[in-house]
Amino acid sequence: MEDGYVVFWEQTKKELESLIFKDQFDLWLKRVDYKSFNEAKKIMTLRVHSNFIKDNVIKYKEDIEKILFKLSGEPFKVEFIVEQANISHIEEKIEIVDKKVDISKQFSHKNNIQTNINNEDSYEDFSFDSFIIGSSNEFAAHTAKIVAQNPGIKYNPYLVWGESGVGKTHLLKAIEKYVKETFPSKKVKYLTSEDFTNDFVNSLKSQTQEQFRIKYRQLDLLIIDDIQFFANKENIQGELFHTFNKLYDDSKQMVFSCDQPISKIKKMEERLKSRFEMGLTVDLRPADFELRMAILKSLSETYGLKIDSDAMNYICSNINGNIRNLKGAFKDLFAYASIMKIEKITKEIAIYRLKDKITNSLFSTPISVDKIIHYVAEYYNLKSHDITGDKRNKSIALARQIAMYLSRKLTRLSTTQIGSYFGDKEHGTVMHATKKIDDLINNDSKIKKDIENITTNLKMDS
């Protein structure tokens, strides 16, 4: 039977090859082999020789199953297993013709397969054990675990906020996974704000609003990611408000994430904001150097890629606090090492491979916020404490906004971190200053010239 079903896989590979860019097909799907077929369960097992390859080919699972159905007329399912390959039986003929294989780019084909290598997809191990803890996320990690252990009892609702790529989705899915495994009888639902919105709209179109309400109001745990996207959607907010009240009254746990403090979201009903703030709100800050090092070491160990300490220091010093960017850099290096048969990543290799991910400004000595404040104050004949203080006269306020703007442009710090240098100014204040100076640069030649001069002075001294 096995020999017969392998024909379906070979034909499926041919069809996939016509749909996907050659570089990407050679890099991933060419490395997938037929293993076996379970006729009773209609499951085809495919073999890959590393977890990393599995992580990337599993995105094609739905498309593979569709092609198999078209070829066989039967609803085959596909599963992937990892088996160490016998190198003597594998010939990896991947030609490198003066062009880089940039696996961080989005794969594209006629059926719009969702295949961005940087996406944190469902196949990743979103567990508490795999969530690496550092000073920037320690409190959020510990409280999330408490929520998962005591759903509906401790910290309800539970809201996590932070910039993109700091680990919000990982924590939310870790809560989902823990509750499902520990309390299997509980009804648990994780979804994004877009999923919730689409579900609501579809219920209106199909006139099944009551079924929609039953579906969400009978849950034991509701987890919604990225609630900032509910802004300016009045009907959705109204429905969520009533769903919230029902779940809260029934002591059912709710968990939400957002990319900013909930109080800063515009065009969201105050009554809904107040509901989100009823429980515990925690922030996830961008990963500091030590946490980035810990994450990179963990990835290195998990996937068996040796990285020199100098290379690790270089990568973690030049990739900012966005964990997603760090993972993207690692995956680029892993693919390059696999193709080129490199046993260890050196600093020279990291510099060569990541030069497009690391901007030129990051190769120079880092410019600090303190230095920016000093140079801006000096340029406008002010004192540094004028800029970091609370004085609001026009000249000082403008200098302060310019210093915030340059901090955004010339450092890798988050808006929250930048705000801490200016008397604990909030995320929104820094964003407002950045936008205002952007507008002035386009309309005020003097301001534009001032910023150019300050920037030149800063870089000459770096």
C-alpha positions as a Markdown table, in Angstrom:
| # | Residue | x | y | z |
|---|---|---|---|---|
| 1 | Met | 0.0 | 0.0 | 0.0 |
| 2 | Glu | 2.8 | 2.4 | 0.8 |
| 3 | Asp | 4.3 | 2.2 | -2.6 |
| 4 | Gly | 0.9 | 3.0 | -4.2 |
| 5 | Tyr | 0.3 | 6.1 | -2.1 |
| 6 | Val | 3.7 | 7.6 | -2.7 |
| 7 | Val | 2.6 | 8.4 | -6.2 |
| 8 | Phe | 0.0 | 10.9 | -4.8 |
| 9 | Trp | 2.8 | 12.6 | -2.9 |
| 10 | Glu | 5.1 | 12.9 | -5.9 |
| 11 | Gln | 2.3 | 14.4 | -8.0 |
| 12 | Thr | 1.4 | 16.8 | -5.1 |
| 13 | Lys | 5.0 | 18.0 | -5.0 |
| 14 | Lys | 4.9 | 18.7 | -8.8 |
| 15 | Glu | 1.8 | 20.8 | -8.4 |
| 16 | Leu | 3.3 | 22.7 | -5.4 |
| 17 | Glu | 6.5 | 23.4 | -7.4 |
| 18 | Ser | 4.4 | 25.2 | -10.1 |
| 19 | Leu | 2.7 | 27.3 | -7.4 |
| 20 | Ile | 5.7 | 28.4 | -5.3 |
| 21 | Phe | 8.9 | 30.3 | -6.1 |
| 22 | Lys | 11.7 | 27.9 | -7.0 |
| 23 | Asp | 14.0 | 29.1 | -4.3 |
| 24 | Gln | 11.4 | 28.5 | -1.6 |
| 25 | Phe | 10.4 | 25.1 | -3.0 |
| 26 | Asp | 14.0 | 24.0 | -3.1 |
| 27 | Leu | 14.6 | 25.3 | 0.4 |
| 28 | Trp | 11.7 | 23.6 | 2.1 |
| 29 | Leu | 9.3 | 21.3 | 0.2 |
| 30 | Lys | 12.1 | 19.5 | -1.7 |
| 31 | Arg | 13.3 | 18.3 | 1.7 |
| 32 | Val | 10.0 | 16.5 | 2.5 |
| 33 | Asp | 9.8 | 12.7 | 1.9 |
| 34 | Tyr | 7.0 | 10.3 | 1.8 |
| 35 | Lys | 6.9 | 8.1 | 4.9 |
| 36 | Ser | 3.7 | 6.0 | 5.1 |
| 37 | Phe | 0.0 | 6.0 | 4.7 |
| 38 | Asn | -2.6 | 4.9 | 7.2 |
| 39 | Glu | -5.5 | 3.6 | 5.1 |
| 40 | Ala | -7.9 | 3.3 | 8.0 |
| 41 | Lys | -7.5 | 6.8 | 9.1 |
| 42 | Lys | -6.7 | 8.3 | 5.7 |
| 43 | Ile | -3.5 | 9.9 | 7.0 |
| 44 | Met | -0.4 | 10.4 | 5.0 |
| 45 | Thr | 2.7 | 10.8 | 7.0 |
| 46 | Leu | 5.5 | 12.9 | 5.6 |
| 47 | Arg | 9.1 | 12.9 | 6.9 |
| 48 | Val | 11.5 | 15.8 | 7.4 |
| 49 | His | 14.9 | 15.8 | 9.1 |
| 50 | Ser | 14.7 | 18.8 | 11.4 |
| 51 | Asn | 12.2 | 20.7 | 13.5 |
| 52 | Phe | 13.1 | 23.8 | 11.7 |
| 53 | Ile | 12.1 | 22.4 | 8.3 |
| 54 | Lys | 8.9 | 21.0 | 9.9 |
| 55 | Asp | 8.1 | 24.5 | 11.3 |
| 56 | Asn | 8.3 | 25.9 | 7.8 |
| 57 | Val | 6.6 | 23.2 | 5.7 |
| 58 | Ile | 3.7 | 22.8 | 8.0 |
| 59 | Lys | 2.3 | 26.1 | 6.7 |
| 60 | Tyr | 1.6 | 24.2 | 3.5 |
| 61 | Lys | -0.5 | 21.5 | 5.2 |
| 62 | Glu | -3.9 | 22.8 | 4.1 |
| 63 | Asp | -2.7 | 23.3 | 0.5 |
| 64 | Ile | -1.2 | 19.8 | 0.4 |
| 65 | Glu | -4.4 | 18.3 | 1.6 |
| 66 | Lys | -6.4 | 20.2 | -1.0 |
| 67 | Ile | -4.2 | 18.9 | -3.8 |
| 68 | Leu | -4.4 | 15.3 | -2.4 |
| 69 | Phe | -8.2 | 15.5 | -2.4 |
| 70 | Lys | -8.2 | 16.8 | -6.0 |
| 71 | Leu | -5.9 | 13.9 | -7.1 |
| 72 | Ser | -7.5 | 11.1 | -5.1 |
| 73 | Gly | -11.1 | 12.2 | -4.6 |
| 74 | Glu | -10.7 | 11.3 | -0.9 |
| 75 | Pro | -10.2 | 13.6 | 2.1 |
| 76 | Phe | -6.6 | 12.7 | 3.0 |
| 77 | Lys | -5.1 | 14.2 | 6.1 |
| 78 | Val | -1.4 | 15.0 | 6.4 |
| 79 | Glu | 1.0 | 14.8 | 9.3 |
| 80 | Phe | 4.7 | 15.6 | 9.5 |
| 81 | Ile | 7.3 | 13.7 | 11.6 |
| 82 | Val | 10.9 | 14.5 | 12.3 |
| 83 | Glu | 13.5 | 11.8 | 11.6 |
| 84 | Gln | 17.2 | 12.4 | 11.4 |
| 85 | Ala | 18.2 | 12.1 | 7.8 |
| 86 | Asn | 20.9 | 9.7 | 6.6 |
| 87 | Ile | 23.1 | 12.1 | 4.7 |
| 88 | Ser | 24.4 | 9.4 | 2.4 |
| 89 | His | 20.9 | 9.0 | 1.0 |
| 90 | Ile | 20.2 | 12.7 | 0.5 |
| 91 | Glu | 21.5 | 15.0 | -2.2 |
| 92 | Glu | 20.7 | 18.6 | -1.6 |
| 93 | Lys | 21.3 | 20.3 | -4.9 |
| 94 | Ile | 20.5 | 23.9 | -4.2 |
| 95 | Glu | 22.2 | 26.3 | -6.6 |
| 96 | Ile | 23.2 | 29.6 | -5.2 |
| 97 | Val | 23.6 | 32.0 | -8.2 |
| 98 | Asp | 24.9 | 35.3 | -6.8 |
| 99 | Lys | 21.7 | 36.0 | -4.9 |
| 100 | Lys | 20.8 | 35.7 | -1.3 |
| 101 | Val | 18.1 | 33.4 | 0.0 |
| 102 | Asp | 16.2 | 35.8 | 2.2 |
| 103 | Ile | 13.8 | 33.5 | 4.1 |
| 104 | Ser | 12.3 | 36.4 | 6.0 |
| 105 | Lys | 10.4 | 37.6 | 2.8 |
| 106 | Gln | 6.9 | 36.5 | 2.3 |
| 107 | Phe | 6.5 | 33.4 | 0.1 |
| 108 | Ser | 3.9 | 34.0 | -2.7 |
| 109 | His | 1.9 | 31.9 | -5.1 |
| 110 | Lys | -1.4 | 31.7 | -6.9 |
| 111 | Asn | -3.4 | 30.4 | -4.0 |
| 112 | Asn | -2.1 | 33.0 | -1.5 |
| 113 | Ile | -0.6 | 30.6 | 0.9 |
| 114 | Gln | 0.0 | 32.2 | 4.3 |
| 115 | Thr | 3.7 | 31.7 | 4.6 |
| 116 | Asn | 5.6 | 34.6 | 6.2 |
| 117 | Ile | 8.6 | 33.0 | 8.0 |
| 118 | Asn | 8.4 | 35.6 | 10.7 |
| 119 | Asn | 4.8 | 34.8 | 11.6 |
| 120 | Glu | 4.4 | 33.2 | 15.0 |
| 121 | Asp | 2.1 | 30.5 | 13.8 |
| 122 | Ser | 0.1 | 27.9 | 15.8 |
| 123 | Tyr | 2.8 | 25.2 | 15.3 |
| 124 | Glu | 5.2 | 27.0 | 17.6 |
| 125 | Asp | 5.4 | 25.8 | 21.2 |
| 126 | Phe | 3.4 | 28.6 | 22.9 |
| 127 | Ser | 3.8 | 27.3 | 26.4 |
| 128 | Phe | 4.9 | 28.8 | 29.7 |
| 129 | Asp | 7.9 | 26.5 | 29.7 |
| 130 | Ser | 9.1 | 28.0 | 26.3 |
| 131 | Phe | 8.5 | 31.6 | 27.4 |
| 132 | Ile | 11.9 | 32.9 | 28.4 |
| 133 | Ile | 11.8 | 35.3 | 31.3 |
| 134 | Gly | 13.8 | 38.4 | 31.8 |
| 135 | Ser | 13.5 | 41.7 | 33.7 |
| 136 | Ser | 11.3 | 43.1 | 31.0 |
| 137 | Asn | 8.6 | 40.4 | 31.1 |
| 138 | Glu | 9.0 | 38.8 | 34.6 |
| 139 | Phe | 5.9 | 40.2 | 36.2 |
| 140 | Ala | 3.7 | 39.6 | 33.1 |
| 141 | Ala | 4.9 | 36.0 | 32.9 |
| 142 | His | 4.3 | 35.2 | 36.5 |
| 143 | Thr | 0.8 | 36.8 | 36.7 |
| 144 | Ala | -0.2 | 35.0 | 33.4 |
| 145 | Lys | 0.6 | 31.7 | 35.0 |
| 146 | Ile | -1.5 | 32.6 | 38.0 |
| 147 | Val | -4.4 | 33.4 | 35.8 |
| 148 | Ala | -4.1 | 30.1 | 33.9 |
| 149 | Gln | -4.0 | 28.2 | 37.2 |
| 150 | Asn | -7.0 | 30.0 | 38.7 |
| 151 | Pro | -9.3 | 30.9 | 35.7 |
| 152 | Gly | -12.1 | 33.2 | 36.8 |
| 153 | Ile | -10.7 | 33.6 | 40.3 |
| 154 | Lys | -7.5 | 35.6 | 40.0 |
| 155 | Tyr | -7.1 | 38.8 | 38.0 |
| 156 | Asn | -10.2 | 38.9 | 35.9 |
| 157 | Pro | -10.1 | 40.4 | 33.3 |
| 158 | Tyr | -6.4 | 40.1 | 32.6 |
| 159 | Leu | -5.0 | 42.6 | 30.1 |
| 160 | Val | -1.4 | 42.5 | 28.6 |
| 161 | Trp | -0.2 | 45.5 | 26.6 |
| 162 | Gly | 3.1 | 46.1 | 24.8 |
| 163 | Glu | 4.5 | 46.9 | 21.4 |
| 164 | Ser | 4.5 | 44.5 | 18.5 |
| 165 | Gly | 6.9 | 41.5 | 18.8 |
| 166 | Val | 7.4 | 41.5 | 22.6 |
| 167 | Gly | 5.6 | 38.2 | 23.4 |
| 168 | Lys | 1.9 | 39.1 | 24.0 |
| 169 | Thr | 0.5 | 36.4 | 21.7 |
| 170 | His | 2.9 | 33.8 | 23.3 |
| 171 | Leu | 1.5 | 34.6 | 26.8 |
| 172 | Leu | -2.1 | 34.5 | 25.6 |
| 173 | Lys | -1.6 | 31.2 | 23.9 |
| 174 | Ala | 0.3 | 29.8 | 26.8 |
| 175 | Ile | -2.7 | 30.6 | 29.0 |
| 176 | Glu | -5.0 | 28.9 | 26.5 |
| 177 | Lys | -2.8 | 25.8 | 26.3 |
| 178 | Tyr | -2.4 | 25.5 | 30.1 |
| 179 | Val | -6.1 | 25.8 | 30.8 |
| 180 | Lys | -7.0 | 23.3 | 28.1 |
| 181 | Glu | -4.5 | 20.7 | 29.4 |
| 182 | Thr | -5.2 | 21.3 | 33.1 |
| 183 | Phe | -9.0 | 21.8 | 32.9 |
| 184 | Pro | -10.1 | 19.7 | 29.9 |
| 185 | Ser | -13.8 | 20.2 | 30.7 |
| 186 | Lys | -13.6 | 24.0 | 30.4 |
| 187 | Lys | -14.7 | 25.7 | 27.2 |
| 188 | Val | -11.8 | 27.8 | 26.0 |
| 189 | Lys | -11.6 | 30.1 | 23.0 |
| 190 | Tyr | -8.6 | 32.1 | 21.7 |
| 191 | Leu | -9.0 | 34.4 | 18.8 |
| 192 | Thr | -7.8 | 37.7 | 17.4 |
| 193 | Ser | -10.0 | 40.8 | 17.3 |
| 194 | Glu | -10.3 | 40.4 | 13.5 |
| 195 | Asp | -11.6 | 36.8 | 14.0 |
| 196 | Phe | -14.2 | 38.1 | 16.5 |
| 197 | Thr | -15.2 | 40.9 | 14.2 |
| 198 | Asn | -15.6 | 38.6 | 11.2 |
| 199 | Asp | -17.6 | 36.2 | 13.3 |
| 200 | Phe | -19.9 | 39.0 | 14.4 |
| 201 | Val | -20.4 | 40.3 | 10.9 |
| 202 | Asn | -21.1 | 36.9 | 9.5 |
| 203 | Ser | -23.8 | 36.4 | 12.2 |
| 204 | Leu | -25.4 | 39.6 | 11.1 |
| 205 | Lys | -25.4 | 38.5 | 7.4 |
| 206 | Ser | -26.8 | 35.0 | 8.2 |
| 207 | Gln | -29.1 | 36.4 | 10.9 |
| 208 | Thr | -27.6 | 34.1 | 13.5 |
| 209 | Gln | -26.8 | 36.7 | 16.2 |
| 210 | Glu | -28.4 | 34.5 | 18.9 |
| 211 | Gln | -26.1 | 31.6 | 18.1 |
| 212 | Phe | -23.1 | 34.0 | 18.1 |
| 213 | Arg | -24.0 | 35.2 | 21.6 |
| 214 | Ile | -24.5 | 31.7 | 22.9 |
| 215 | Lys | -21.1 | 30.6 | 21.4 |
| 216 | Tyr | -19.2 | 33.3 | 23.3 |
| 217 | Arg | -21.3 | 33.8 | 26.4 |
| 218 | Gln | -21.1 | 30.1 | 27.5 |
| 219 | Leu | -17.3 | 30.1 | 27.5 |
| 220 | Asp | -15.2 | 29.5 | 30.6 |
| 221 | Leu | -12.2 | 31.3 | 29.1 |
| 222 | Leu | -12.3 | 34.0 | 26.4 |
| 223 | Ile | -9.0 | 35.2 | 25.0 |
| 224 | Ile | -8.9 | 38.1 | 22.5 |
| 225 | Asp | -5.7 | 39.3 | 20.9 |
| 226 | Asp | -5.2 | 42.9 | 19.8 |
| 227 | Ile | -8.3 | 44.6 | 21.1 |
| 228 | Gln | -7.1 | 48.0 | 19.8 |
| 229 | Phe | -8.6 | 47.1 | 16.5 |
| 230 | Phe | -12.1 | 47.3 | 18.0 |
| 231 | Ala | -11.6 | 51.1 | 18.1 |
| 232 | Asn | -14.2 | 52.9 | 15.9 |
| 233 | Lys | -16.4 | 49.8 | 15.6 |
| 234 | Glu | -19.4 | 50.7 | 17.7 |
| 235 | Asn | -21.5 | 47.7 | 17.0 |
| 236 | Ile | -18.7 | 45.3 | 17.8 |
| 237 | Gln | -17.9 | 47.2 | 21.0 |
| 238 | Gly | -21.5 | 47.0 | 22.1 |
| 239 | Glu | -21.6 | 43.3 | 21.5 |
| 240 | Leu | -18.3 | 42.7 | 23.4 |
| 241 | Phe | -19.6 | 44.9 | 26.2 |
| 242 | His | -22.6 | 42.7 | 26.8 |
| 243 | Thr | -20.5 | 39.5 | 26.3 |
| 244 | Phe | -18.0 | 40.8 | 28.9 |
| 245 | Asn | -20.8 | 41.5 | 31.4 |
| 246 | Lys | -22.3 | 38.1 | 31.1 |
| 247 | Leu | -18.9 | 36.3 | 31.4 |
| 248 | Tyr | -17.9 | 38.5 | 34.3 |
| 249 | Asp | -21.1 | 38.0 | 36.2 |
| 250 | Asp | -20.7 | 34.2 | 35.7 |
| 251 | Ser | -17.1 | 34.4 | 37.1 |
| 252 | Lys | -15.6 | 33.3 | 33.7 |
| 253 | Gln | -12.1 | 34.3 | 32.9 |
| 254 | Met | -11.3 | 36.9 | 30.2 |
| 255 | Val | -7.8 | 37.7 | 28.8 |
| 256 | Phe | -7.0 | 40.5 | 26.4 |
| 257 | Ser | -4.0 | 42.0 | 24.7 |
| 258 | Cys | -3.4 | 45.5 | 23.3 |
| 259 | Asp | -0.5 | 47.4 | 21.7 |
| 260 | Gln | -0.9 | 50.4 | 24.1 |
| 261 | Pro | -2.4 | 51.3 | 27.4 |
| 262 | Ile | -6.2 | 50.9 | 27.1 |
| 263 | Ser | -6.8 | 54.4 | 28.3 |
| 264 | Lys | -4.9 | 55.7 | 25.2 |
| 265 | Ile | -7.1 | 54.1 | 22.6 |
| 266 | Lys | -9.3 | 56.6 | 20.9 |
| 267 | Lys | -12.8 | 56.0 | 19.6 |
| 268 | Met | -13.5 | 53.2 | 22.1 |
| 269 | Glu | -16.4 | 53.5 | 24.5 |
| 270 | Glu | -15.5 | 54.6 | 28.0 |
| 271 | Arg | -17.8 | 51.9 | 29.5 |
| 272 | Leu | -15.8 | 49.2 | 27.6 |
| 273 | Lys | -12.4 | 50.7 | 28.6 |
| 274 | Ser | -13.5 | 50.7 | 32.2 |
| 275 | Arg | -14.4 | 47.0 | 31.9 |
| 276 | Phe | -11.0 | 46.2 | 30.6 |
| 277 | Glu | -9.4 | 48.0 | 33.5 |
| 278 | Met | -11.4 | 46.2 | 36.2 |
| 279 | Gly | -8.9 | 43.5 | 36.7 |
| 280 | Leu | -5.1 | 43.4 | 36.3 |
| 281 | Thr | -3.2 | 45.2 | 33.6 |
| 282 | Val | 0.5 | 44.4 | 32.9 |
| 283 | Asp | 2.9 | 45.7 | 30.3 |
| 284 | Leu | 5.5 | 43.8 | 28.3 |
| 285 | Arg | 8.5 | 45.9 | 27.6 |
| 286 | Pro | 10.9 | 45.3 | 24.7 |
| 287 | Ala | 13.5 | 42.6 | 25.5 |
| 288 | Asp | 16.7 | 43.9 | 26.9 |
| 289 | Phe | 20.2 | 42.6 | 25.9 |
| 290 | Glu | 20.3 | 39.9 | 28.5 |
| 291 | Leu | 16.8 | 38.6 | 27.5 |
| 292 | Arg | 17.7 | 38.7 | 23.8 |
| 293 | Met | 20.8 | 36.7 | 24.5 |
| 294 | Ala | 18.8 | 34.1 | 26.5 |
| 295 | Ile | 16.3 | 33.8 | 23.6 |
| 296 | Leu | 19.0 | 33.4 | 21.0 |
| 297 | Lys | 20.8 | 30.7 | 23.1 |
| 298 | Ser | 17.5 | 28.8 | 23.5 |
| 299 | Leu | 16.9 | 28.9 | 19.7 |
| 300 | Ser | 20.5 | 27.8 | 19.1 |
| 301 | Glu | 20.1 | 24.8 | 21.4 |
| 302 | Thr | 16.6 | 23.9 | 20.2 |
| 303 | Tyr | 17.6 | 23.8 | 16.5 |
| 304 | Gly | 21.2 | 22.6 | 17.0 |
| 305 | Leu | 22.9 | 25.6 | 15.4 |
| 306 | Lys | 26.2 | 26.5 | 16.9 |
| 307 | Ile | 26.8 | 30.3 | 17.2 |
| 308 | Asp | 30.0 | 31.8 | 18.4 |
| 309 | Ser | 29.8 | 34.1 | 21.4 |
| 310 | Asp | 31.1 | 37.0 | 19.4 |
| 311 | Ala | 28.3 | 36.4 | 16.8 |
| 312 | Met | 25.7 | 36.2 | 19.6 |
| 313 | Asn | 26.9 | 39.5 | 21.1 |
| 314 | Tyr | 26.8 | 41.1 | 17.7 |
| 315 | Ile | 23.3 | 39.9 | 16.8 |
| 316 | Cys | 21.8 | 40.8 | 20.2 |
| 317 | Ser | 23.5 | 44.2 | 20.2 |
| 318 | Asn | 22.1 | 45.1 | 16.8 |
| 319 | Ile | 18.7 | 43.5 | 16.7 |
| 320 | Asn | 16.3 | 45.6 | 18.7 |
| 321 | Gly | 13.9 | 44.5 | 21.5 |
| 322 | Asn | 11.4 | 43.0 | 19.0 |
| 323 | Ile | 11.6 | 39.3 | 19.6 |
| 324 | Arg | 10.1 | 38.6 | 16.2 |
| 325 | Asn | 13.0 | 40.3 | 14.5 |
| 326 | Leu | 15.4 | 38.3 | 16.5 |
| 327 | Lys | 13.8 | 35.0 | 15.5 |
| 328 | Gly | 13.7 | 36.2 | 11.9 |
| 329 | Ala | 17.5 | 36.8 | 12.0 |
| 330 | Phe | 18.1 | 33.4 | 13.6 |
| 331 | Lys | 16.0 | 31.6 | 10.9 |
| 332 | Asp | 18.0 | 33.4 | 8.2 |
| 333 | Leu | 21.2 | 32.2 | 9.7 |
| 334 | Phe | 19.9 | 28.7 | 10.2 |
| 335 | Ala | 18.8 | 28.4 | 6.5 |
| 336 | Tyr | 22.1 | 29.7 | 5.3 |
| 337 | Ala | 24.0 | 27.3 | 7.5 |
| 338 | Ser | 21.9 | 24.4 | 6.3 |
| 339 | Ile | 22.4 | 25.3 | 2.6 |
| 340 | Met | 26.1 | 26.1 | 2.8 |
| 341 | Lys | 26.9 | 23.1 | 5.2 |
| 342 | Ile | 28.3 | 25.5 | 7.8 |
| 343 | Glu | 28.8 | 24.0 | 11.3 |
| 344 | Lys | 29.1 | 27.2 | 13.2 |
| 345 | Ile | 27.9 | 30.8 | 12.8 |
| 346 | Thr | 30.8 | 33.3 | 13.2 |
| 347 | Lys | 30.6 | 37.0 | 13.7 |
| 348 | Glu | 31.7 | 37.5 | 10.1 |
| 349 | Ile | 28.9 | 35.3 | 8.8 |
| 350 | Ala | 26.3 | 37.1 | 11.0 |
| 351 | Ile | 27.5 | 40.5 | 9.6 |
| 352 | Tyr | 27.3 | 39.3 | 6.0 |
| 353 | Arg | 23.9 | 37.5 | 6.3 |
| 354 | Leu | 22.2 | 40.2 | 8.5 |
| 355 | Lys | 23.4 | 43.3 | 6.8 |
| 356 | Asp | 20.0 | 44.0 | 5.3 |
| 357 | Lys | 18.3 | 43.5 | 8.6 |
| 358 | Ile | 20.6 | 45.8 | 10.5 |
| 359 | Thr | 20.6 | 49.4 | 9.4 |
| 360 | Asn | 23.9 | 51.2 | 8.8 |
| 361 | Ser | 23.3 | 53.5 | 11.8 |
| 362 | Leu | 23.5 | 50.5 | 14.1 |
| 363 | Phe | 27.1 | 49.7 | 13.0 |
| 364 | Ser | 28.3 | 52.9 | 14.7 |
| 365 | Thr | 28.6 | 53.6 | 18.4 |
| 366 | Pro | 25.1 | 53.7 | 19.8 |
| 367 | Ile | 23.7 | 57.2 | 20.4 |
| 368 | Ser | 22.1 | 57.5 | 23.8 |
| 369 | Val | 19.0 | 59.5 | 24.7 |
| 370 | Asp | 21.1 | 61.3 | 27.3 |
| 371 | Lys | 23.5 | 62.4 | 24.5 |
| 372 | Ile | 20.6 | 63.5 | 22.3 |
| 373 | Ile | 19.1 | 65.6 | 25.2 |
| 374 | His | 22.5 | 67.2 | 25.8 |
| 375 | Tyr | 23.1 | 68.1 | 22.1 |
| 376 | Val | 19.5 | 69.5 | 21.7 |
| 377 | Ala | 19.8 | 71.6 | 24.8 |
| 378 | Glu | 23.2 | 72.9 | 23.7 |
| 379 | Tyr | 22.0 | 73.8 | 20.2 |
| 380 | Tyr | 19.1 | 75.8 | 21.7 |
| 381 | Asn | 21.1 | 77.3 | 24.5 |
| 382 | Leu | 19.1 | 75.4 | 27.2 |
| 383 | Lys | 20.0 | 73.2 | 30.1 |
| 384 | Ser | 19.4 | 69.4 | 29.9 |
| 385 | His | 17.1 | 69.6 | 32.9 |
| 386 | Asp | 14.9 | 72.1 | 31.0 |
| 387 | Ile | 14.2 | 69.5 | 28.4 |
| 388 | Thr | 13.6 | 66.7 | 30.9 |
| 389 | Gly | 11.6 | 68.8 | 33.3 |
| 390 | Asp | 8.0 | 70.1 | 33.2 |
| 391 | Lys | 8.5 | 73.6 | 31.9 |
| 392 | Arg | 6.0 | 74.2 | 29.1 |
| 393 | Asn | 7.0 | 77.5 | 27.4 |
| 394 | Lys | 7.1 | 77.3 | 23.7 |
| 395 | Ser | 10.9 | 77.1 | 23.1 |
| 396 | Ile | 11.5 | 74.5 | 25.7 |
| 397 | Ala | 8.5 | 72.4 | 24.6 |
| 398 | Leu | 9.7 | 72.4 | 21.0 |
| 399 | Ala | 13.2 | 71.4 | 22.0 |
| 400 | Arg | 11.8 | 68.6 | 24.1 |
| 401 | Gln | 9.7 | 67.3 | 21.2 |
| 402 | Ile | 12.8 | 67.5 | 18.9 |
| 403 | Ala | 14.7 | 65.5 | 21.5 |
| 404 | Met | 11.9 | 62.9 | 21.6 |
| 405 | Tyr | 11.8 | 62.8 | 17.8 |
| 406 | Leu | 15.6 | 62.2 | 17.5 |
| 407 | Ser | 15.4 | 59.5 | 20.2 |
| 408 | Arg | 12.8 | 57.7 | 18.1 |
| 409 | Lys | 14.9 | 58.0 | 15.0 |
| 410 | Leu | 18.4 | 57.4 | 16.3 |
| 411 | Thr | 18.0 | 54.8 | 19.1 |
| 412 | Arg | 16.4 | 51.4 | 19.3 |
| 413 | Leu | 14.4 | 52.2 | 22.5 |
| 414 | Ser | 10.6 | 51.9 | 22.7 |
| 415 | Thr | 8.4 | 54.9 | 23.2 |
| 416 | Thr | 7.9 | 53.9 | 26.8 |
| 417 | Gln | 11.6 | 53.7 | 27.4 |
| 418 | Ile | 12.2 | 57.0 | 25.7 |
| 419 | Gly | 9.4 | 58.6 | 27.8 |
| 420 | Ser | 11.2 | 57.6 | 31.0 |
| 421 | Tyr | 14.1 | 60.0 | 30.1 |
| 422 | Phe | 11.7 | 62.9 | 29.9 |
| 423 | Gly | 10.1 | 62.7 | 33.3 |
| 424 | Asp | 8.2 | 59.5 | 32.7 |
| 425 | Lys | 6.2 | 60.8 | 29.7 |
| 426 | Glu | 3.8 | 58.3 | 28.3 |
| 427 | His | 3.8 | 56.3 | 25.1 |
| 428 | Gly | 1.2 | 58.7 | 23.5 |
| 429 | Thr | 3.2 | 61.8 | 24.4 |
| 430 | Val | 6.3 | 60.5 | 22.6 |
| 431 | Met | 4.3 | 59.4 | 19.6 |
| 432 | His | 2.6 | 62.9 | 19.4 |
| 433 | Ala | 6.0 | 64.6 | 19.5 |
| 434 | Thr | 7.3 | 62.4 | 16.8 |
| 435 | Lys | 4.3 | 63.1 | 14.5 |
| 436 | Lys | 4.4 | 66.9 | 15.2 |
| 437 | Ile | 8.1 | 67.1 | 14.3 |
| 438 | Asp | 7.6 | 65.0 | 11.2 |
| 439 | Asp | 4.9 | 67.5 | 10.1 |
| 440 | Leu | 7.2 | 70.5 | 10.9 |
| 441 | Ile | 10.1 | 69.1 | 8.9 |
| 442 | Asn | 7.8 | 69.0 | 5.9 |
| 443 | Asn | 6.6 | 72.6 | 6.4 |
| 444 | Asp | 9.3 | 74.5 | 8.3 |
| 445 | Ser | 12.7 | 74.8 | 6.6 |
| 446 | Lys | 14.3 | 76.2 | 9.8 |
| 447 | Ile | 13.2 | 73.2 | 11.9 |
| 448 | Lys | 14.4 | 70.8 | 9.2 |
| 449 | Lys | 17.8 | 72.5 | 9.1 |
| 450 | Asp | 18.1 | 72.5 | 12.9 |
| 451 | Ile | 17.4 | 68.8 | 13.1 |
| 452 | Glu | 19.9 | 68.1 | 10.3 |
| 453 | Asn | 22.6 | 70.1 | 12.2 |
| 454 | Ile | 21.9 | 68.3 | 15.5 |
| 455 | Thr | 21.9 | 64.9 | 13.8 |
| 456 | Thr | 25.2 | 65.7 | 12.1 |
| 457 | Asn | 26.8 | 66.8 | 15.4 |
| 458 | Leu | 25.6 | 63.7 | 17.2 |
| 459 | Lys | 26.9 | 61.3 | 14.5 |
| 460 | Met | 30.3 | 63.1 | 14.3 |
| 461 | Asp | 30.7 | 62.5 | 18.0 |
| 462 | Ser | 29.6 | 58.8 | 17.9 |
